[in-house]
Amino acid sequence: MQKLGYLLVLVAVIAAALLAVRWLNGKRDRRRLLLRKQRFDAETRAQIAEDFVLYGRLPVATRDELDGLMHVFISEKGFEACGGLESVTPHMQRVIAAQACLLLLGINHNYYEKLRTILLYPGAYKAEGMHGAEDVRLGESWGTGSVVLSWNSVVAGGRNPEDGHDVAIHEFAHQLDQRDGAGDGVPVLSSTGLYREWAAVFRPAFEQLQARVEKGKRGVMDDYGAENPAEFFAVATETFYEKPEQLAKAYPDLFEQLRKYYGVDPREWLD
């Protein structure tokens, strides 16, 4: 009887915990729904578009949706000034959130649920590499809950939407890739069949880029994408949003796979 009593208490505790989690999740979802309805005023939108040009090119309905995602993102993520940066201003937060949330517009997501903090440096910063030596970096993504960015690089990428380089988009693509803990160039997909389709497209495209880089030839994607599958996915994502027409011409199957994954077609946003 005593064991039965312990078991009943344990069941009651577990049930209470589950109810508490359900209540908290419901409260979170209601708060998110209210935040998703918020929009930035015209002046704020103009300020965001100055440092992230692509934001200003979006159709009105798409930009409205992005504004809502940004409000949730800013409310749930921490921003920390590093390397002598005095503070992370609301404008900085919005520009970073716009680039991060652009990737969420058409996918099944939970607002980068593993991400807790964005560490922002004023410019390029030094970090210790794998073998102990310091190197200069513009950004990085940690699977442990942080993204590190250089504000100068964020602005440089955001103000030039045709060069194929955007450090924020690159690092947040890594966050999507790291969502399952692997960081292997394959984000979370909804079925086994989609994983097979992804591999059938991405593997030959990656090998094509590697072969081009080995020959010293230039192409639509940055050479850094040939480093490994994770960097290939991040570079391909940058190129998808910034050079969609060129990517579709050079890598039609890859472009179509990214269009299906992200649920948007950036060619529709071109001036």
C-alpha positions in Angstrom: 0.0 0.0 0.0 2.9 2.3 0.8 4.4 1.8 -2.6 1.0 2.5 -4.2 0.7 5.7 -2.2 4.1 6.8 -3.5 3.1 6.0 -7.0 -0.1 8.0 -6.8 1.8 11.0 -5.4 4.3 10.7 -8.3 1.5 10.5 -10.8 -0.1 13.6 -9.2 3.2 15.5 -9.3 3.7 14.6 -13.0 0.2 15.6 -13.9 0.5 18.9 -12.1 3.8 19.6 -13.9 2.3 18.8 -17.3 -0.7 21.1 -16.5 1.8 23.9 -15.5 3.8 23.4 -18.7 0.6 23.5 -20.8 -0.6 26.7 -19.0 2.8 28.4 -19.5 2.9 27.4 -23.2 -0.7 28.7 -23.6 0.3 32.0 -22.0 3.4 32.2 -24.2 1.3 31.5 -27.4 -1.3 34.2 -26.5 1.5 36.7 -25.9 3.1 35.8 -29.2 -0.2 36.1 -31.0 -0.6 39.7 -29.7 3.0 40.6 -30.6 2.5 39.1 -34.1 -0.3 41.7 -34.7 2.0 44.7 -34.0 3.5 46.8 -36.8 6.2 49.4 -37.0 5.3 52.9 -38.0 6.4 54.5 -41.3 9.4 56.3 -39.8 10.7 53.2 -38.0 10.2 51.1 -41.2 12.2 53.7 -43.2 15.1 53.5 -40.6 15.1 49.7 -40.8 15.1 49.8 -44.6 18.1 52.2 -44.6 20.3 49.5 -43.0 18.5 46.5 -44.4 17.4 47.5 -48.0 15.6 44.2 -48.7 13.1 45.0 -45.9 12.0 48.0 -47.8 11.4 46.0 -51.0 9.0 43.5 -49.4 5.3 43.5 -50.4 3.2 45.2 -47.8 1.6 42.0 -46.6 4.9 40.3 -46.3 6.5 43.2 -44.4 3.5 43.3 -42.1 4.1 39.6 -41.3 7.8 40.2 -40.8 7.1 43.1 -38.4 5.1 40.7 -36.2 7.8 38.1 -36.2 10.4 40.8 -35.3 8.3 41.9 -32.3 8.3 38.3 -31.0 12.0 37.9 -31.7 13.0 41.1 -29.9 10.8 40.4 -26.9 12.3 36.9 -26.4 16.0 37.2 -27.3 18.6 39.0 -25.3 21.0 41.4 -26.9 24.5 42.0 -25.3 27.0 44.7 -26.3 30.6 43.4 -26.5 34.0 44.7 -27.4 33.5 48.3 -26.4 30.1 48.7 -28.0 28.3 51.1 -25.6 24.9 49.5 -26.0 22.6 47.6 -28.4 20.1 50.2 -29.5 16.5 49.5 -30.4 17.4 50.2 -34.0 20.2 47.7 -34.0 17.8 45.1 -32.5 15.3 45.8 -35.2 17.8 45.5 -38.1 19.2 42.2 -36.7 15.7 40.9 -36.0 14.5 41.8 -39.6 17.4 39.7 -41.1 16.9 36.8 -38.7 13.1 36.7 -39.1 13.2 37.0 -42.9 14.3 33.3 -42.9 11.2 32.4 -40.8 8.5 33.8 -43.1 7.6 30.6 -44.9 8.9 27.8 -42.7 7.7 25.8 -39.7 9.6 27.3 -36.8 9.5 28.1 -33.1 11.3 31.5 -33.2 14.8 30.0 -33.0 13.9 28.2 -29.8 17.5 27.4 -28.9 18.7 30.9 -29.3 18.9 33.0 -26.2 21.4 35.8 -26.8 22.8 37.9 -29.7 26.3 39.1 -28.8 27.1 42.3 -30.8 30.5 43.7 -31.4 31.1 47.1 -33.1 33.3 45.7 -35.8 35.4 42.6 -36.5 36.6 40.8 -33.4 39.2 38.3 -32.4 38.2 34.8 -31.2 40.2 31.7 -30.4 40.1 29.1 -33.2 40.1 25.3 -33.0 43.9 25.0 -32.5 44.3 27.9 -29.9 45.3 30.6 -32.3 43.3 33.8 -32.5 41.6 34.8 -35.8 39.5 37.7 -36.9 35.8 37.1 -37.3 32.7 38.9 -38.5 30.1 36.6 -37.0 29.5 33.0 -35.7 26.6 30.8 -34.6 26.8 28.6 -31.5 24.5 25.7 -31.1 24.5 26.4 -27.3 22.2 29.4 -27.7 24.1 32.4 -29.0 24.8 34.2 -32.3 27.8 36.6 -32.4 27.7 39.5 -34.9 29.8 42.5 -36.0 27.5 45.5 -36.3 29.6 47.0 -39.1 29.2 43.8 -41.0 25.5 43.6 -40.4 25.0 47.0 -41.8 27.4 46.4 -44.7 25.5 43.3 -45.7 22.1 44.9 -45.2 22.8 48.0 -47.2 24.1 46.0 -50.2 21.4 43.5 -51.1 23.0 42.3 -54.4 26.5 41.3 -53.4 25.5 37.9 -52.0 27.0 38.6 -48.6 25.0 39.1 -45.4 26.6 38.0 -42.2 23.3 38.1 -40.2 21.4 35.9 -42.8 24.5 33.6 -42.9 24.6 33.1 -39.1 20.9 32.7 -38.7 20.9 30.1 -41.5 23.4 28.2 -39.3 20.9 28.5 -36.4 18.3 26.8 -38.5 20.9 24.1 -39.5 21.8 23.6 -35.8 18.2 23.3 -34.7 18.5 19.5 -34.6 21.9 19.7 -32.9 23.9 18.5 -36.0 25.0 21.6 -37.9 25.6 19.5 -41.0 24.0 21.6 -43.7 20.6 19.9 -43.4 17.9 21.8 -41.5 14.9 20.2 -39.9 12.5 18.8 -42.6 9.1 17.4 -42.3 9.5 13.9 -43.7 12.0 11.2 -44.7 11.3 11.8 -48.3 12.2 15.4 -48.1 15.6 14.5 -46.5 16.3 12.2 -49.5 15.3 14.9 -51.9 17.5 17.4 -50.0 20.5 15.2 -50.2 19.9 14.4 -53.9 20.1 18.2 -54.7 22.5 19.6 -52.2 25.3 17.0 -52.5 25.9 17.4 -56.2 25.6 21.2 -55.9 28.1 21.2 -53.1 30.5 19.1 -55.1 29.9 21.4 -58.1 31.0 24.4 -56.0 34.0 22.6 -54.7 35.1 21.7 -58.2 34.7 25.3 -59.4 36.7 26.6 -56.4 39.5 24.1 -57.0 39.8 25.3 -60.6 40.0 28.9 -59.4 36.9 30.0 -61.3 34.4 32.6 -60.0 30.7 31.9 -59.7 27.5 33.2 -58.1 28.2 31.6 -54.7 31.1 32.7 -52.4 34.0 30.3 -52.3 33.6 29.9 -48.5 30.6 27.7 -49.2 33.0 25.0 -50.4 34.4 24.6 -46.9 31.9 22.1 -45.7 28.1 21.3 -46.0 27.2 23.6 -43.1 28.9 26.6 -44.7 27.5 25.6 -48.1 23.9 25.8 -46.7 24.6 29.2 -45.1 26.3 30.7 -48.2 23.5 29.2 -50.4 21.0 30.9 -48.2 22.7 34.3 -48.5 22.8 33.9 -52.3 19.2 32.8 -52.4 18.0 36.0 -50.8 20.5 38.4 -52.4 21.1 36.9 -55.9 18.0 34.9 -56.6 18.0 35.2 -60.3 21.7 34.3 -60.7 21.4 31.4 -58.3 18.3 30.1 -60.2 20.3 30.2 -63.4 23.5 28.6 -62.1 21.9 26.1 -59.7 18.3 25.6 -60.7 17.6 22.5 -58.6 19.3 24.1 -55.6 17.3 27.3 -56.0 14.1 25.3 -56.2 15.0 23.3 -53.1 15.6 26.5 -51.1 12.4 28.1 -52.5 10.5 25.1 -51.2 12.2 25.1 -47.8 12.0 28.8 -47.1 8.5 29.1 -48.7 9.3 32.4 -50.5 10.7 33.4 -53.9 13.0 36.5 -53.5 12.8 37.1 -57.3 9.4 38.6 -56.6 11.0 41.3 -54.4 13.4 42.6 -57.0 13.1 46.2 -58.1 
